[in-house]
Amino acid sequence: MKIKTSPYNPFDYLETKEEINEYMNDAFMDDDPQLFLIALGHLARKKGMTKIARQTGLNRESLYKSLSGEGNPKFTTISRVSKALGCKLAVV
C-alpha cells in the first residue's frame, strides 16, 4: 500500500485573516529571521507564486529561492512581496 504525501503549507489550515496575521507576527518575532521568510514564502505559494511574481515584477524562480529560508533576499524583495500579498510591515 503506497502512501501519498504532498508538501505541507500551514496556510492551508489557517482560515481567518486574524489567524494569518498572528502566524506572520509570530514568525516575524522569532529569533530566527529565516522563519519569517519561510512564512512569507508559504503565504506567497498559497496565493500563487506566478501571480506574486507578476505583481512584483520579480522572477518566479528567484522568489522561490529567496523565500525558501535558504536565500538572502533584499529588503525591496520582502517589501514588494508583502505588498502584493496585502501584508503591511510596521515598526511599533
N, C-alpha and C positions, 0 to 999 in steps of 0.2 A: 504494500500500500504506500503510494507516494504522498508526501505532504506538500501542499502548495503554499509557498510563502510569498509575501510581497514586501516592498520597502515600507518601513514604519514612518509615518508622518503624524506627529502629535496633533496637528491642526485638523486631522480627520475626526478627532474626538472632542475638540473644543467647539461649542455650539454658539455661544453668545459673544458679542463684542467685548463684554466685560471679562470673560474668561480668556480671550485672546490678549487683551491689554494686560491682564495680570501675568500671564505667561511671559509676554515680552518684557514687562518690567522686571520680573524675577530673573530672566536671562540677562538683562542689562546690568542688574545689581550684583550678579555673581562675580566672584573674584577672578574668574577666567573670562577674559574678553572674547575669546573664541566662541564661547557658548552663545553670546548674543548673535554673532554672525551665523552660526548654525541655525538658531531660531529664526532669524530673518530669511535664511535660505529655505527652511521648511515652509514658511508663510508664502514666500515667492513661488515655490513649487505648487502649493495649494491653489494659488491664484492663476498660475500658468506662467512658466518661465519665458516662453516665447512672447507672450503679451507684455510682460515686465520689460523684456529686452527692447521691444518696440517702443514702449512708452519712455524708456530712459535713454534710448539711443546707444545702448551698450550691447556688446556681443554676448549672445546667449551662452556660449561655451565658457567665456571668461566669467560670466555671472555664476555659473555652476561652481567653478573653481574658487572664486572669491568668497562665495557664501557657504563653502563646504566645511569651514573650520581649518582647512589646510592653507588657504590663500591669505593674502595680506592686502585687502582692498584699501584704496584711498578713501578718505572721508567723503569725497564727492560721490563716489560709488554708493556708499552707505546712504548718503542723503538722497540721491536720486531714487534708489530702490525704495527707501522709506516713503518718500512722497508718492511714488507710483502705487504703493500698497495702501495709501491712505493713513499711514502712521505719522505721528508728529513726535519729533525728538525734542525734548525740553530739559533744560537745566533748572532745577528747583532748589 
